[in-house]
């Protein structure tokens, strides 16, 4: 009888290997920038943190554990447990932390850490030269709330630029009592003092040569802020959008058109009023008594649209306002060669308020007296004078 070879049956079940493929390792290292992906750690993992000796001190951590008995191992498991999407580059301490506390560091939490880290690395490594900017944030209470600007929203908004430093400059006006009669003066003093550091010889602007401004504050304060920002340093302004609750300019939308006209002809040339009816309409009859019938009144408003708080969505619409604002002032100066002051009544969003102050030429334009609509005081109240 012929001998029959003893052939071992192969199991149809393919057992995954614990060994992560070299390509997956390389991709993860590049996407992580060689840094720990745990949120807030960011430790560089190709150099010993004490001796500075070069080496690979990283660990490859599974978000969903290799074994079903491991951390986050149950539930809807990936088809390929060693896929890059299921891996994080971590330092040993962070690796131990997430695996010892799987209830706190869930799959969703870790995937969020990984996504934000890799998006940041891709953003930073994709930037070209001369794209640094100094971040300037204005914090102030609006009503009973303080509007904050999340750092990830700043990064998203300033693309393709990146911060010269993470700290930048924050001018915090939240401790000033907003309803007091001294608020505007105290806020202007704080802005003037703190901007000196930003523009000093050792300040950031001397190195970045650019400013990105985020903030919400009373309109007169923002106009004063603009008057203190040198037009010799390029400035990008950002708007907080109510619909998306972020600070990134929209890339599409219907262009905003502006309209400028004289709404009342006065008998004197020494004084003129300019209404900026953009976020809301301003009725000439609501102007204070000192702006009487002898004062000519001009209005810059939206063309073919009702003034509203959400009209400003695109950066190019802000640039168009800059042009129209300069043309409006030029027209006033041409029509009133003897004008000695312009009363400004602004109903505008924050970025436009800053432009209103920054675009004034000290030697070419007269002083601007800025009013604010104080509903609890019955209408517009004089706040400050700039360009004097």
GIHURA-V488773 format. One record per backbone hydrogen bond with DSSP energy under -0.5 kcal/mol. NH is the residue of the N-H (numbers start at 1). CO is the residue of the C=O. E is the energy in kcal/mol with one decimal. If there is no record, write none. Layout:
nh:co:e
NH:CO:E
NH:CO:E
This chain:
nh:co:e
5:3:-0.6
7:5:-1.2
8:6:-0.6
15:13:-0.7
20:18:-0.5
25:21:-1.9
26:22:-2.5
27:23:-2.6
28:24:-2.3
29:25:-2.4
30:26:-2.1
31:27:-2.7
32:28:-2.1
33:29:-0.8
33:30:-0.8
34:29:-1.7
35:32:-1.2
36:43:-2.4
37:89:-2.9
41:38:-2.3
42:36:-0.8
42:38:-0.8
45:34:-3.0
48:53:-2.7
52:48:-1.8
55:46:-1.3
57:45:-3.0
57:55:-0.9
59:90:-2.5
61:59:-0.8
61:88:-3.0
63:86:-2.8
65:63:-0.6
65:71:-1.6
70:67:-1.7
73:70:-1.9
77:75:-1.2
81:79:-0.5
83:80:-1.8
86:83:-2.0
87:84:-1.8
88:61:-2.5
90:59:-2.6
90:88:-0.6
95:91:-2.3
96:92:-2.2
97:93:-2.1
98:94:-2.3
99:95:-1.7
100:96:-2.0
101:97:-1.0
104:101:-0.6
105:101:-2.6
106:104:-1.1
110:106:-2.5
111:107:-2.4
112:108:-1.7
113:109:-2.1
114:110:-2.7
115:111:-2.4
116:112:-2.4
117:113:-2.4
118:114:-2.5
119:115:-2.2
120:116:-2.1
121:117:-2.4
122:118:-2.2
123:119:-2.2
124:120:-2.8
125:121:-2.5
126:122:-0.9
127:124:-1.3
133:162:-1.5
134:210:-2.5
135:133:-0.5
136:212:-2.9
137:169:-2.7
138:214:-2.3
139:137:-0.6
139:171:-2.5
140:138:-0.5
142:145:-3.4
143:141:-0.6
144:142:-0.5
145:142:-1.6
147:140:-0.9
147:145:-0.6
148:146:-0.5
150:148:-0.6
153:150:-0.5
154:150:-1.6
155:151:-2.3
156:152:-1.9
157:153:-2.3
158:154:-2.3
159:155:-0.7
159:156:-0.5
161:158:-2.8
162:131:-2.1
164:133:-2.8
169:135:-2.6
171:137:-2.9
171:169:-0.5
172:170:-0.8
173:139:-3.4
173:171:-0.7
176:173:-1.2
178:176:-0.6
180:177:-1.4
183:180:-1.4
186:182:-2.5
187:183:-3.0
188:184:-2.4
189:185:-2.0
190:186:-2.2
191:187:-2.4
192:188:-2.6
193:189:-2.4
194:190:-2.4
195:191:-2.2
196:192:-0.9
197:193:-0.7
197:194:-0.5
198:194:-1.2
199:195:-2.1
200:196:-0.5
200:197:-0.6
203:200:-1.4
205:198:-1.3
206:203:-0.8
207:204:-2.3
208:204:-2.7
209:205:-2.1
211:234:-1.9
212:134:-2.7
213:236:-2.8
214:136:-2.9
216:138:-1.1
221:218:-0.6
222:218:-1.9
223:219:-2.4
224:220:-2.2
225:221:-2.5
226:222:-2.5
227:223:-1.7
228:224:-1.0
228:225:-1.1
229:225:-0.6
229:226:-1.1
230:228:-0.6
233:230:-1.2
234:209:-0.6
234:232:-0.5
236:211:-2.7
238:213:-1.4
241:239:-0.7
241:246:-3.0
245:241:-1.8
246:241:-0.5
250:313:-2.9
259:301:-3.0
261:299:-1.9
263:261:-0.6
263:297:-2.2
264:297:-1.7
266:264:-0.6
268:294:-2.0
272:341:-1.6
273:296:-2.7
274:343:-3.2
275:298:-3.0
276:345:-2.7
277:275:-0.7
277:300:-1.3
278:276:-1.4
278:347:-1.8
279:347:-3.4
280:347:-0.7
283:281:-0.5
286:283:-2.1
287:284:-1.6
291:288:-1.8
292:290:-1.1
295:292:-1.9
296:271:-0.8
297:264:-2.2
298:273:-2.7
299:261:-2.9
300:275:-2.9
301:259:-2.9
301:299:-0.5
302:277:-0.8
303:257:-3.0
304:302:-0.5
308:278:-1.5
311:308:-1.1
313:311:-0.8
317:314:-0.6
318:314:-1.1
319:315:-2.0
320:316:-2.0
321:317:-1.6
322:318:-1.8
323:319:-1.7
324:320:-2.4
325:321:-3.0
326:322:-2.0
327:323:-2.1
328:324:-2.3
329:325:-2.2
330:326:-2.3
331:327:-2.3
332:328:-2.2
333:329:-2.5
334:330:-1.9
335:331:-2.5
336:332:-1.9
339:336:-2.1
340:270:-3.1
341:270:-1.2
342:367:-2.2
343:272:-3.0
344:342:-0.6
344:369:-3.2
345:274:-2.7
345:343:-0.5
346:344:-0.6
346:371:-0.7
347:276:-2.3
353:349:-1.9
354:350:-1.9
355:351:-2.0
356:352:-2.3
357:353:-1.1
357:354:-0.6
358:354:-2.3
359:355:-2.5
360:357:-0.9
362:360:-0.7
364:361:-0.6
365:361:-2.6
367:340:-0.7
368:386:-2.6
369:342:-2.4
369:367:-0.5
370:368:-0.7
370:384:-3.2
371:344:-2.4
372:381:-2.2
374:372:-1.0
374:379:-2.4
375:373:-0.9
377:374:-1.6
378:375:-1.3
379:374:-2.2
380:286:-0.7
381:372:-2.7
383:370:-2.9
384:370:-1.3
386:368:-2.5
